[in-house]
């Protein structure tokens, strides 16, 4: 009986039901939301429930009575008779061992659930295939429970895609996404290809180097989750090309020593866009430009009909159209002079970056140039491709992300020469700042359409999106709606009030989201029998650059 922490209480005004149970808690017992308890029920069965709220009640009829009991507000007086009071816990019913759905009876003993009981209550059955470690839960009695999500509901075909939301810095969104990707590689590495976009400094530009600062306690957390504390395997890095021989023709904030080591191992390349490759992705390059009459789109289609020799030829031709139109001898009479001139200005400003170059004929080995298509052709199951887009302006980031997603999508459909869809396996694309690529407001951009196709049809193709953003309210609803797994990090009350996704959360869960500590997240997964669970996860075991 020492494991019993309280008993069920059912009253006329607060009865138990098949969904909710309340119990009083023994004095001295510390309990909190997200703890899971076991309750004795009919036919020698047990009902499991997760705590959602806590209140403390006394026999005082009102606050004024408490004031009077303290000798009319004398704070130095101790009341002669202590108020009768207790903590009342409210819990959501998860599961009954005999599948009994009758309400729990008044006075039924409540006790801490053990690890096996908690896992069964959450729906974490041992017979489900391909569990992917997703962290662990820690109960108030220090019981720790490993938590998994299931590959069929994250990587398809039953369900797919993952989204993580939370404010920058405190929500540890990227760290958790990388933890899950490490889990995927360790458990399903021979079947999965991972593509990662680096959008913040140099955070993800050495994911195959170990974190030398890991303590024994931090390593034990990885083992606790059923994983090895090791960095990623089989990683290739793509950096923006730059005409900087002293910087290895690379535009990046990666540490020079790390870049040199990657070059020596033959895993670092510089991506660039020759004129014909770039034209095929102009829809993404100019996606943020208002084009109500589709004149920009018409110009792009017109230019795509020609096989260009160089960027100089393209710019010269656009210049001719801008001049010829005003003289009335332009080939395309439907495109006005103002449209050509606007396009000329945009083309000049948006293709001035060094990535827009023809393939060099000198210093080929040092330049290490590659196109996105060439890089995708070399990708195989079990590999990781890290693409650095952090140094690029937003419009170029959108172009590169769109290029990668479209190329992989085409490869999975069998539209890319020399790429067998089966060779890629299941492809997981990790994109931070998802609101930039698939915004909720405004017209639907080409990249947004592509991401919608991925989230709506990708699971059958084996193309999965792991998206991260600060605010869910800024991301396209259909993309969020297609994610079978959602993770919520710390956020602010304004976002909770704005975003309809939080509307049906319990008030306690909403409050928890505003004060979650680092390393804690609320996880929602299709298999779980409850809406949310509070999970912890270990610190990254790959190289962490020093922060000033």
C-alpha positions in Angstrom: 0.0 0.0 0.0 3.0 2.3 0.3 2.7 3.1 -3.5 -0.7 4.6 -3.1 -0.7 8.4 -3.3 -4.4 9.2 -3.0 -8.0 8.1 -3.7 -10.6 8.9 -6.3 -13.2 11.4 -5.3 -16.6 11.6 -7.0 -19.2 14.2 -5.9 -22.7 15.3 -6.9 -21.3 18.3 -8.7 -18.0 16.8 -9.8 -18.6 13.2 -10.8 -16.1 10.9 -12.5 -16.7 9.9 -16.2 -15.4 7.6 -18.8 -13.0 10.4 -19.8 -12.1 12.3 -16.6 -11.3 11.3 -13.0 -10.4 13.3 -10.0 -8.6 12.2 -6.9 -7.3 13.7 -3.7 -3.6 13.5 -3.1 -2.0 12.4 0.2 -0.2 15.1 2.1 3.5 15.3 1.3 3.1 13.8 -2.2 4.4 16.0 -5.0 2.6 15.6 -8.3 2.4 17.7 -11.5 0.7 17.8 -14.9 1.7 15.1 -17.3 2.3 12.5 -14.5 0.7 9.2 -15.2 -1.1 7.3 -12.4 -2.7 3.8 -12.1 -6.2 3.5 -10.5 -7.8 0.2 -9.3 -11.0 -0.5 -11.1 -13.7 -3.1 -11.6 -12.9 -6.8 -12.2 -9.4 -6.5 -10.8 -8.5 -4.2 -13.7 -6.5 -1.0 -13.7 -7.2 2.4 -15.3 -4.4 4.6 -16.3 -4.8 8.4 -16.4 -2.6 11.4 -17.1 -2.8 14.4 -14.8 -4.0 17.6 -16.5 -4.7 20.0 -13.7 -4.2 20.5 -9.9 -6.2 22.5 -7.4 -6.1 22.9 -3.7 -9.3 23.2 -1.8 -10.1 23.9 1.9 -13.3 23.9 4.1 -13.2 27.8 4.1 -16.4 29.3 2.7 -14.5 32.2 1.3 -11.4 34.4 1.4 -12.9 36.7 4.0 -13.2 33.7 6.4 -9.5 33.1 6.0 -8.8 36.7 6.8 -11.0 36.6 9.9 -9.3 33.3 11.0 -6.0 35.2 11.1 -7.3 37.5 13.8 -8.8 39.9 11.3 -5.6 40.2 9.2 -2.9 39.9 11.8 -0.1 38.3 9.8 1.8 37.3 13.0 -1.1 35.2 14.3 -1.2 31.4 13.8 -4.8 30.1 13.6 -5.8 27.9 16.5 -7.4 25.4 14.2 -5.8 24.6 10.9 -8.1 24.5 7.9 -9.0 21.1 6.4 -7.5 21.0 2.9 -6.2 18.8 0.2 -4.9 18.8 -3.3 -7.3 17.6 -6.0 -5.8 16.3 -9.2 -7.8 16.1 -12.4 -6.7 13.4 -14.9 -7.6 12.3 -18.4 -8.4 8.6 -18.8 -6.0 6.8 -21.2 -6.5 3.1 -20.9 -8.0 0.3 -18.9 -6.3 -3.1 -18.8 -9.6 -4.9 -19.3 -11.0 -2.3 -21.8 -13.6 -1.3 -19.2 -15.1 2.1 -20.0 -17.2 2.5 -16.9 -16.3 5.5 -14.7 -13.9 4.9 -11.9 -15.5 4.5 -8.5 -15.3 6.8 -5.6 -12.6 5.8 -3.1 -10.6 3.8 -5.6 -6.9 3.8 -4.7 -4.5 5.8 -6.9 -0.9 4.9 -7.3 2.2 5.7 -9.4 2.3 3.8 -12.7 5.3 1.8 -13.5 7.3 2.1 -16.8 5.5 -0.8 -18.6 2.2 0.5 -17.5 2.9 4.0 -18.7 4.1 2.8 -22.1 1.0 0.7 -22.6 -1.2 3.6 -21.5 0.4 5.9 -24.0 0.0 3.4 -26.8 3.8 2.6 -27.0 3.3 -1.1 -27.7 6.4 -3.2 -28.0 5.1 -5.0 -31.1 5.0 -1.9 -33.3 7.6 -1.9 -36.1 10.4 0.6 -36.4 10.1 2.7 -33.2 12.2 5.9 -33.4 13.4 7.2 -30.0 11.9 10.7 -29.4 13.2 11.4 -25.9 12.0 10.4 -22.4 9.4 11.3 -19.8 10.3 11.9 -16.2 7.5 11.5 -13.6 7.4 13.4 -10.3 8.5 10.2 -8.5 11.6 10.2 -10.8 10.4 7.3 -12.9 11.9 7.7 -16.4 10.1 6.4 -19.4 11.7 6.2 -22.9 9.3 7.5 -25.6 9.2 6.5 -29.3 7.4 7.7 -32.3 6.7 5.1 -35.0 8.2 5.2 -38.4 5.0 4.3 -40.2 3.4 7.5 -38.8 6.4 9.8 -39.3 8.1 8.5 -42.5 5.0 7.0 -44.1 3.0 5.3 -45.4 0.4 5.5 -42.6 1.2 9.1 -41.7 4.0 11.4 -42.3 5.8 14.8 -41.8 6.7 16.6 -38.6 6.4 20.2 -37.4 8.1 21.9 -34.5 7.1 25.4 -33.3 8.5 27.6 -30.6 10.3 30.9 -29.9 13.9 31.2 -30.9 16.6 30.2 -28.4 14.3 28.9 -25.6 12.4 26.3 -27.6 15.4 24.3 -28.7 13.6 23.4 -31.9 16.6 22.7 -34.1 18.3 20.6 -31.4 15.2 18.4 -31.1 14.9 18.1 -34.9 18.5 17.0 -35.1 18.0 14.6 -32.3 15.1 13.0 -34.1 17.1 12.9 -37.4 20.0 11.2 -35.5 17.4 8.7 -34.2 16.2 8.1 -37.7 19.7 7.5 -39.0 20.7 5.2 -36.1 17.5 3.1 -36.4 16.7 3.2 -40.1 20.0 4.6 -41.6 20.2 2.1 -44.4 16.7 3.0 -45.7 16.7 6.8 -45.3 18.4 9.8 -46.9 18.5 13.0 -44.9 18.8 16.5 -46.4 19.5 19.4 -44.0 19.4 23.2 -44.7 21.7 25.2 -42.5 20.0 28.6 -41.9 21.7 29.9 -38.7 25.4 30.7 -38.6 27.5 27.6 -38.5 25.4 25.5 -36.2 24.9 22.5 -38.6 28.2 22.7 -40.6 30.1 20.0 -38.7 27.4 17.4 -37.8 29.8 14.5 -38.4 32.3 15.8 -35.8 31.9 14.6 -32.2 31.0 17.0 -29.4 34.1 16.8 -27.2 32.3 18.7 -24.4 29.7 16.0 -23.7 29.7 15.0 -20.0 29.1 11.4 -18.8 25.7 12.4 -17.6 24.8 13.8 -21.0 26.0 10.7 -22.7 23.9 8.6 -20.4 20.8 10.5 -21.6 21.4 9.3 -25.1 21.8 5.7 -23.8 18.6 6.2 -21.8 16.8 6.9 -25.1 18.2 3.7 -26.6 20.7 5.6 -28.8 24.5 5.9 -29.2 26.0 9.3 -28.3 27.6 9.8 -31.6 27.5 12.4 -34.5 26.0 11.8 -37.9 27.6 9.3 -40.4 28.2 9.7 -44.1 27.8 13.4 -44.4 28.4 15.7 -47.4 28.4 19.5 -47.3 27.3 21.9 -50.0 28.3 25.6 -49.6 27.5 28.6 -51.8 30.1 29.2 -54.5 32.1 32.4 -54.3 34.9 33.9 -56.4 37.2 33.8 -53.4 40.3 31.7 -54.0 41.7 32.4 -50.5 38.4 31.1 -49.0 38.4 27.9 -51.1 35.9 29.5 -53.4 33.3 29.1 -50.6 30.9 31.7 -49.2 30.1 30.4 -45.7 30.7 31.1 -42.0 32.1 27.6 -41.4 35.3 27.6 -39.4 38.3 27.5 -41.9 39.9 24.5 -40.1 36.7 22.5 -40.4 36.2 23.4 -44.0 39.8 22.4 -44.9 39.4 19.1 -43.1 36.1 18.5 -45.1 37.9 19.3 -48.3 40.7 16.9 -47.5 38.1 14.2 -47.0 36.4 15.1 -50.2 33.0 15.8 -48.6 32.7 19.6 -49.2 31.5 21.1 -52.5 30.4 24.5 -53.7 27.0 24.7 -55.5 26.4 27.2 -58.3 23.9 28.0 -61.0 24.7 28.1 -64.6 22.3 30.1 -66.8 20.1 27.2 -68.0 19.9 25.6 -64.5 18.9 28.9 -63.0 16.3 29.8 -65.5 14.5 26.5 -64.7 14.2 27.8 -61.1 13.4 31.5 -61.8 9.9 30.8 -60.5 11.4 30.4 -57.0 13.9 33.2 -57.4 11.1 35.8 -58.1 8.4 34.1 -56.1 8.1 37.1 -53.7 7.5 39.6 -56.5 3.8 40.6 -57.0 2.8 39.5 -60.5 -1.0 40.0 -60.7 -1.1 39.9 -64.5 1.4 37.0 -64.8 3.8 39.0 -67.0 6.8 37.9 -65.0 5.7 34.3 -65.5 5.3 34.9 -69.2 8.8 36.4 -69.5 10.3 33.4 -67.6 8.5 30.9 -69.9 9.6 32.8 -72.9 13.3 32.8 -71.8 13.1 29.1 -71.0 12.4 28.2 -74.6 16.0 29.1 -75.5 19.2 27.2 -74.7 21.6 29.9 -73.4 25.3 29.9 -73.8 26.1 32.1 -70.8 24.8 34.6 -68.3 26.1 37.4 -70.5 24.0 36.2 -73.5 20.9 36.1 -71.3 21.4 39.6 -69.9 22.2 41.0 -73.4 19.0 39.4 -74.8 16.9 40.9 -72.0 18.5 44.3 -72.6 17.6 44.0 -76.3 14.0 43.2 -75.5 13.8 46.2 -73.1 15.0 48.5 -75.8 13.3 46.9 -78.8 9.9 46.9 -77.3 9.9 50.7 -77.2 10.7 50.7 -80.9 7.8 48.4 -81.7 9.9 45.4 -83.0 9.8 43.1 -80.0 9.1 39.5 -80.9 6.7 39.0 -78.0 4.1 41.7 -78.5 2.1 40.7 -75.4 4.9 41.7 -73.0 5.1 45.4 -72.4 8.2 47.5 -72.3 7.6 48.3 -68.6 7.5 44.5 -67.9 10.8 43.9 -69.6 12.4 46.8 -67.9 11.2 45.7 -64.5 12.5 42.2 -65.2 15.8 43.6 -66.3 16.2 45.4 -63.0 15.2 42.3 -61.0 17.5 40.1 -63.0 20.5 42.4 -62.5 19.9 42.7 -58.7 19.0 39.1 -58.0 21.7 37.4 -60.0 24.7 39.4 -58.9 25.6 36.8 -56.3 28.7 34.7 -57.1 26.5 31.5 -57.2 25.3 32.6 -60.6 28.3 31.6 -62.7 29.2 29.3 -65.5 31.2 26.3 -64.7 34.9 27.2 -64.5 37.5 25.7 -66.7 40.5 26.6 -64.5 41.2 25.5 -60.9 38.5 22.9 -61.3 39.7 20.8 -58.4 40.0 23.8 -56.0 36.6 25.3 -57.0 34.8 21.9 -56.4 31.7 23.2 -58.3 28.5 21.2 -58.4 24.9 21.8 -59.2 22.1 20.7 -56.9 21.1 18.1 -59.5 24.6 16.7 -59.7 24.7 16.5 -55.9 21.3 14.7 -55.7 22.5 12.2 -58.3 25.3 11.2 -55.9 23.1 10.8 -52.9 22.3 7.3 -51.6 20.4 5.7 -48.8 22.1 6.1 -45.5 23.7 9.5 -46.4 23.3 13.0 -45.1 23.4 16.1 -47.3 23.9 19.4 -45.5 23.3 22.5 -47.6 24.4 25.9 -46.3 22.0 28.7 -47.3 22.7 31.0 -44.3 24.9 33.5 -46.2 22.3 34.0 -48.9 19.5 36.6 -49.0 16.0 35.4 -48.4 15.0 35.2 -52.1 18.1 33.1 -52.9 17.4 30.8 -49.9 13.9 30.3 -51.3 15.4 29.5 -54.7 17.9 26.9 -53.3 15.2 25.3 -51.1 12.8 25.1 -54.0 15.5 23.7 -56.3 16.4 20.9 -53.8 12.7 20.0 -53.1 11.7 20.0 -56.8 14.8 18.0 -57.7 14.2 15.3 -55.1 10.5 15.3 -55.9 11.3 14.7 -59.5 13.7 12.0 -58.6 11.1 10.2 -56.5 8.7 10.4 -59.4 11.4 8.9 -61.7 11.7 12.1 -63.8 15.4 12.6 -63.2 17.9 10.8 -65.5 20.4 8.5 -63.9 18.5 8.5 -60.5 16.6 5.4 -59.5 14.0 6.4 -56.9 14.7 3.3 -54.9 18.4 4.4 -54.5 17.4 7.4 -52.5 15.2 5.4 -50.1 12.9 7.6 -47.9 14.1 11.2 -48.2 13.7 13.4 -45.1 14.1 17.1 -45.8 14.7 19.3 -42.7 13.8 23.0 -43.3 14.0 25.7 -40.6 12.1 28.9 -40.9 9.2 27.2 -42.7 7.0 30.3 -42.5 9.5 31.9 -45.0 8.9 29.1 -47.6 5.2 28.4 -47.0 3.6 31.5 -45.5 0.0 31.5 -44.4 -0.7 35.0 -45.8 -0.5 36.3 -49.4 -0.7 34.5 -52.7 0.4 30.9 -53.0 4.0 30.9 -54.2 5.6 28.2 -56.4 7.7 27.0 -53.4 4.5 26.8 -51.3 2.8 24.8 -54.0 5.7 22.4 -54.1 5.7 22.0 -50.3 2.0 21.4 -50.4 2.5 18.6 -52.9 5.2 17.1 -50.7 3.0 17.2 -47.5 -0.1 15.9 -49.4 1.5 13.3 -51.6 5.0 12.8 -50.3 4.3 10.0 -47.9 3.3 7.6 -50.7 6.6 8.6 -52.5 8.8 8.4 -49.5 9.5 12.2 -49.4 9.1 13.6 -45.9 9.2 17.2 -44.5 10.5 18.1 -41.1 9.5 21.7 -40.7 10.5 24.2 -38.0 9.3 27.7 -37.3 8.9 30.2 -34.5 5.2 30.7 -34.9 2.7 28.2 -36.2 0.3 31.0 -37.0 2.5 32.1 -39.9 2.6 28.7 -41.7 0.1 27.5 -44.4 -2.7 25.6 -42.7 -2.7 22.7 -45.2 1.0 22.0 -44.6 0.4 21.9 -40.8 -2.7 19.8 -41.2 -0.8 17.1 -43.1 1.8 16.6 -40.3 1.0 13.5 -38.2 3.5 14.5 -35.6 3.7 17.9 -34.0 6.1 19.3 -31.4 5.4 22.4 -29.4 8.2 24.4 -27.7 8.1 27.4 -25.5 6.0 30.2 -26.9 4.3 33.4 -25.8 0.7 34.0 -24.8 0.1 36.2 -27.9 0.9 33.3 -30.3 -1.3 31.0 -28.3 -4.2 33.4 -28.6 -3.6 34.0 -32.3 -3.0 30.4 -33.6 -6.2 28.3 -33.8 -4.2 25.1 -33.4 -3.9 25.9 -29.6 -7.6 26.5 -29.2 -8.4 23.0 -28.0 -5.5 22.6 -25.7 -6.2 22.3 -22.0 -5.6 25.6 -20.1 -2.8 23.9 -18.1 -1.1 22.9 -21.3 -1.3 26.4 -22.6 0.2 27.7 -19.4 3.0 25.1 -19.6 3.9 26.2 -23.1 4.7 29.7 -21.9 7.3 28.5 -19.3 8.8 25.3 -20.7 12.5 25.1 -19.7 15.2 24.3 -22.3 15.3 20.6 -23.2 11.5 20.1 -22.6 8.9 20.0 -25.4 5.3 18.9 -25.7 4.9 16.1 -28.2 1.8 15.1 -30.2 1.9 11.9 -32.2 -0.7 9.9 -34.1 -0.2 6.8 -32.0 -0.4 8.4 -28.5 -3.6 7.9 -26.6 -3.4 11.4 -25.2 -3.2 14.8 -26.8 0.2 15.9 -25.5 3.1 14.5 -23.5 6.0 16.3 -21.9 9.3 14.9 -23.3 13.0 15.6 -22.5 15.8 15.0 -24.9 19.6 15.0 -24.7 22.0 17.7 -25.9 23.5 17.4 -29.4 26.4 15.0 -29.6 27.8 16.6 -32.7 30.2 19.6 -32.7 28.8 22.8 -31.2 30.5 26.0 -32.3 31.4 28.5 -29.6 28.9 31.3 -29.1 30.2 34.7 -28.3 
